[in-house]
Every structure is written in structure tokens, then in C-alpha cells.
Amino acid sequence: MQIKLLPDQLISQIAAGEVVERPASALKELLENSVDAGSTQIQVALQQGGMKLLKVTDNGHGIAKDELELALTRHATSKIQSLEDLEQVGSLGFRGEALASIASISRTVLTSRQQAASHAWQIAAEGTRQQNISPAALDAGTIVEVHDLYFNTPARRKFLKTESTEFGHCEDAFTRVALSRPNVGFLLQHNGKAISRLAANTPQQRITDVLGSEFAAQSIWLEEESGGLRLWGMTASPTYQRHSRDSQYVFVNGRFVRDKLIAHAIKQAYQDVLHGDKHPAFVLFLELDPSLVDVNVHPAKTEVRFRESQAVHRFIFHSLHKALGKTSAEIHASQPLQAPFNPFRPVAAPAFSMPQEQVEMPLQTRSVFDYQSDRAVNRSPAVAQQFYGQLYGDLKPDLNLDHVQGGHVAEALINPGSSIDSSTAQDQSDAQAPQQYPLGFGLGQLHGIYILAQNAQGLVVVDMHAAHERIMYERLKNALSEQAISTQPLLIPISFYAEKVEVATLQSLNGSDTLQQLGFDLATLSPTTIAIRAVPTMLQDADAVALARAVLRDLHEYGASRVLLERQNEVLGTMACHAAVRANRQLTLTEMNALLRDMEATERSGQCNHGRPTWFQVSLNDLDKMFMRGQ
């Protein structure tokens, strides 16, 4: 066949097929043009999901009369002029294809007026045929009306979906641009009905307006900067889990993108706290020098390439990992929002004050449940009165601790009428200054599974096994990273009957220090017997046989060479699960409070090792509603 030049109309329609996949694609391009024009108010009106009419009105700087015809011409743009400009694009649009492509497959009317102009001018195009420029009435800004999309390419029109489906895609495009420019007001109408009205606001409030107060209330504010990279935005706590990726927004220099490298970094940051096949929710903004990112990769401009991709990956991963690893108190201190409180969700609760000596019980290598139940909780009578008055005031209204000194609080609780010599009591001023404890203080247990605690907002419900499991898991991870998992030799080795695969796995470890690094000393006594000589000090209270079997099972499944490199989290998670307190274990208030304090000081303590929540908050307002108080 002979090589021939294609007609201009066919060239434009081929380009339109790449740029304008559906009405939402056209809307995205028009919105980006409005943003680039410096608009502070943008209005969108759709009919039949954008298939019948797609109209965008803005108050930007407008287009001059002698440039209107060029605006509908392919490869005509005001945003770049040279290769150097292309290599460091700062605007959303830059190719000069969008308006020409849209006009080639629709009936388009472009009306615009610059601020200094006496009146507006208008140009219309039907396919590739342009009409003469004529005067029009309009305040400063631009209106683009796109009628009957794909009217001259019926084959493409047949691929469009239903009106509701196409409108859904248009709404998504509108949402992405609205999130990227919180300082711009937006209005979306469909078939004459207002769907979304967003006033110019702060980034936090814009995200809340778009994704809802529930997302905002369960999100962590993130802002990190390093090496010319800046990442900021809101990322939801792992308990705000989604079945789909519909609440994931990433912007690079203000442009919405779908990038595999960024997606992988985010997935890696969440992998230790998400449950099952659930997906996280986030709105994140990555900022860097435009010359370090190539946005001219895909016709839709939703893909990018980074010059230093590994540095970007590490930065995003560590920033998110740090944010998700914050303790409850740190999250509460860093939140910029005062979002409405929702019941039955993990939150960073407000401060609840108690003296340091009441609650500070370092656990380090000991189990959280090794403390005596009758240990004195405070040396100050005044603070003891305040604390037990808060916890038990309604139950023991006659409780008088005015003359009670440290070491005798339990006695006073049992016998409220008892009196103790006050001559040795310390002065109230000796009490240490109150500190903040977001999870409050224990009240009791429910069915031996849950801890009930009281904080300033109301009731806290804690899954004690899940919470303790996360605490042990994080400690094991930190100890292994520092090669400091200490070993506790057993005075009398424990032997147990072993399966053939367990013995074979142990024998295959000869010459390897994998078990030693994990804190174990195991030996084969016979083809069916294994002896446990030492266990990790942190896990000395766990069932040694069950723990050893679980570790050998993981070593067999993953292989010793991979355990400490690729699969260490799985093995440490198994160890932590066996070491965590079991259901139906009766705890004292002292033990409960020790667990709560450890949760507040432990990274990612809001989720267990499997991504499930470890605690929930029920506010006093919600309790009042349950009992219809004030109604």
C-alpha cells in the first residue's frame, strides 16, 4: 500500500480517541484549563452524564480575541514554548491538544473575556469546522460548552455506558480536581440539580467536605519534608478499612496520578497494620522539583516517572510508616482537626490526668501481668481521693481517703471507715504533676476478654489479647533489629514429642544462628524428641512447647534463609501471639492500667498484628443517646 498523509480531521479524531475516552476525560481537561487560568470559582453543568452537554464556567484570566481560533487548534498552547519548559512543567495542561480534540468530536462553543476587554468574544466549532468569531456577553473568565459528544463518531458513542455510569466518572474527575485545589470554589450540577457545592477552604476542611467527617475523624495528619521532597495530607488509620480503592488520592505537584511506585510504597507502609484484603484510604500530596518528574508519559497525564524513583519510594514509605507508627498520645497532639466524634471507633482520646507513679510501670523484658494486685497505686492521699473518686465515687459515696497514705489505698477501699495516722502522710504538694493518658484507666473486665476503661470522653473498650499481642510484636521487632533479643535459659530443659517434620527442620538449622537470633536454644534428643533449653526473655511466661512448635513451623514454611530477611514479621507475629495474654485471664486494675500505658507508648497499638482494631471509644454523648438521657 502507498504511504499517504492522513486528513486533518482524521488526525484530530485519532488524537481525540487518546485524550477524550469519555465525557469525564473531557471534563478533566476543561477543569485543568480553568485551574491553570488562575480561577477562584469554577462551575460545572452536565446533562445526561455529560453526553448531551458538558459546560465549564470559570472566572480565570480569559483568552484574547485573536487567540480564540488558536485555542481550538492542535498543538497550540500558552503553557510551554520550548523543550526546557516541557522538562519542568508546572501547569496541569501543556500539550495543547485537549480543546482541539474535544472540538473535533463535538459541537463546541468557546466564550471568553479578559479583564481589560470591553466585552467577551465567542467562537463555535462543529467537528473541525470553525465559525467566525462574534461578540458575546460575559464577565471576566471563560465558558466552554461541549454539546453532543461523539456526534460525528457514532462508533465511539456506542461504547459509552449508561447516564448514571458516565455521570459517576464525571463526578470522580470533578472530585480529584476539587481535592487538588482547596483554595478554589467548585459547583457541580447535573440535569439542573446541584450535586456538590464546595467553598474555598483549608486543605483539611476540603478533604473533610469531600471524603466526609468519618474519614477525617479517623485520619492522621501527615507532613514530612526531606531532601527536596515534601509529603503532606491525611491518611486514614488502619481501622478505617475499605473494600475497594475508591478513597485513594495521590497528587504529584497538584496533579492526580496513578503511579505503581507510589502505590507500592503506600502498600508496604500499611502491610503490617491492615486486615486481610482490605484497602487503606488517603489523600496525599507529593511535592518536588518539576524537573525531577516526567509528566509527559501518558495521553491522559495520569502517569509519571521519577528521575530518582528509589529515593521517592523510600521517602513515601518512611513518612507513612512513621505516621502510622505514632502512639495514641502523639496522634492526638498532632491532629489539626477537631472533627465530630463518631462512636465505636479507635480515636486519639483527649487528655486524662493521673500522677506518674500511678501508671508508669515499665514492662521491658517482663510480662505486663507480673505485678501484685495489691501494689500501692499512689503516695498522695489527695490524688488517690481524686482517682478513686472518679472510678468508684458512685459506688462508694462514703469513701474518705483524707488520711490514707500510700500502701493502704486497698485497705481503705475495703474498709471505708478505717482511719490511718496522718502524721506520716505526705503533703499534697508532693504529688507529681498530672500527665496525659488518652486511654484512661481501667474499670474492670468483660467476660475475661475485654478491658473496660474510663477516659475523659467516656468508655474505652480494649481487646486485651490483641493489644498485648501488638505490644509484644513491636518489642520483638525492635529487639531483633538491634540484635538484642535476650535469652532466658531454663533451669530444667523442657522436652516434648516432636513430629518428623519438626525434627527435620531443627536438624536443617545446624550451623545456622537463626534460632539464636530469635532467642531460642533447641536441641534434638532423639528422632521423636526435642528439648527446649532457652526461650526469649520477653516470652518466658508463654507456653514454651507451643511457642517452639510454632516457630519451627514457620521456619519450615518460609525457610531459615528467608526468615530474618523477608519473613521476619510473620515469625515475630507468631511468637507475639503465643506470648500475649489469653482470654479469661483475670486481671487486676494495676495490670489493666499497665497494659493501657504500654498501648499508649507502643507504635501501631491501634491494630493487632493481623490488622484488626485493638480498642474502641464510646463517648458519653453516645451513652446518653442509648439511655435517652435529656430526651
LINLIN-V181510 format. One record per backbone hydrogen bond with DSSP energy under -0.5 kcal/mol. NH is the residue of the N-H (numbers start at 0). CO is the residue of the C=O. Records with the same first field share a line. If there is no record, write none. Layout:
NH: CO, CO
This chain:
10: 6
11: 7
12: 8
13: 9
14: 10
15: 11
16: 12
17: 13, 14
18: 14
19: 15
20: 18
24: 21
25: 21
26: 22
27: 23
28: 24
29: 25
30: 26
31: 27
32: 28
33: 29
34: 30
35: 31
36: 32
37: 34
38: 33
41: 184
42: 56
43: 186
44: 54
45: 188
46: 52
49: 46
50: 47
51: 46
52: 46
53: 145
54: 44
55: 143
56: 42
57: 141
58: 40
60: 36
66: 63
67: 63, 64
70: 66
71: 67, 68
72: 69
74: 95
75: 72, 95
76: 74
85: 81
86: 82
87: 84
88: 85
100: 96
101: 97
102: 98
103: 99
104: 100, 101
105: 102
106: 146
107: 105, 124
108: 144
109: 122
110: 108, 142
111: 120
112: 140
116: 113
119: 135
120: 111
121: 133
122: 109
124: 107
125: 128
126: 102, 105
128: 125
129: 127
130: 123
133: 121
135: 119
137: 135
140: 112
141: 57
142: 110
143: 55
144: 108, 142
145: 53, 143
146: 106, 144
147: 51
148: 50
149: 104
150: 104, 147
152: 149
155: 152
156: 152
157: 153
158: 155
159: 156
165: 161
166: 162
167: 163
168: 164
169: 165
170: 166
171: 167
172: 168
173: 169
174: 170
175: 171
176: 172
177: 173
178: 174
179: 175
180: 176
183: 180
184: 39
185: 197
186: 41
187: 195
188: 43
189: 192
190: 45
192: 189
194: 187
195: 187
197: 185
198: 196
200: 181
205: 201
206: 202
207: 203
208: 204
209: 205
210: 206
211: 207
215: 211
216: 212
217: 213
218: 215
219: 234
221: 232
223: 230
225: 228
228: 225
229: 286
230: 223
231: 284
232: 221
233: 282
234: 219
235: 280
236: 217
239: 236
240: 238
241: 278
247: 244
248: 246, 281
250: 283
251: 254
252: 250, 285
254: 251
256: 249
257: 301
258: 256
262: 258
263: 259
264: 260
265: 261
266: 262
267: 263
268: 264
269: 265
270: 266
272: 269
273: 269
274: 610
275: 273
277: 274
278: 241
281: 246
282: 233
283: 248
284: 231
285: 250
286: 229, 284
291: 288
292: 289
293: 304
294: 292
296: 294, 302
297: 294
300: 297
304: 293
306: 291
308: 305, 306
311: 307
312: 308
313: 309
314: 310
315: 311
316: 312
317: 313
318: 314
319: 315
320: 316
321: 317
322: 318
323: 319
324: 320
325: 322
328: 599
330: 326
331: 327
332: 328
333: 329
334: 330
343: 616
344: 616
348: 346
353: 434
357: 354
358: 354, 355
359: 355
360: 358
365: 362
369: 366
374: 371
380: 378
383: 379
384: 380
385: 381
386: 382
387: 383
388: 384
389: 385
390: 386
391: 387
392: 388
395: 391
398: 395
399: 415
400: 398
403: 400
405: 378
407: 404
411: 407
412: 408
413: 409
414: 410
417: 414
423: 420
424: 421
425: 378
429: 426
430: 427
434: 353
436: 351
439: 436
440: 453
442: 451
443: 451
445: 449
446: 444
448: 445
449: 445
450: 461
451: 443
452: 450, 459
453: 440
454: 457
457: 454
458: 617
459: 452
460: 615
461: 450, 459
462: 613
463: 448, 461
466: 462
467: 463
468: 464
469: 465
470: 466
471: 467
472: 468
473: 469
474: 470
475: 471
476: 472
477: 473
478: 474
479: 475
480: 476
481: 477
482: 479
483: 478
485: 483
487: 534
488: 486
489: 532
493: 531
494: 492
495: 529
497: 527
502: 498
503: 499
504: 500
505: 501
506: 502
507: 503
508: 505
509: 506
511: 508
516: 512
517: 513
518: 515
519: 514
520: 533
522: 530
524: 522, 528
525: 528
528: 525
529: 495
530: 522
531: 493
532: 520, 530
533: 520
534: 487
536: 485
538: 535
539: 536
541: 538
543: 541
546: 542
547: 543
548: 544
549: 545
550: 546
551: 547
552: 548
553: 549
554: 550
555: 551
556: 552
557: 553
558: 554
561: 558
562: 558
563: 559
564: 561
565: 561
566: 561
570: 566
571: 567
572: 568
573: 569
574: 570
575: 571
576: 572
577: 573
578: 574
579: 575
583: 447
584: 447, 581
585: 583
591: 587
592: 588
593: 589
594: 590
595: 591
596: 592
597: 593
598: 594
599: 595
600: 596
601: 597, 598
603: 325
604: 601
606: 603
607: 611
610: 607
613: 605
614: 605
615: 460
616: 344
617: 458
619: 456
622: 618
623: 619
624: 620
625: 621
626: 622
627: 624
628: 623
630: 627
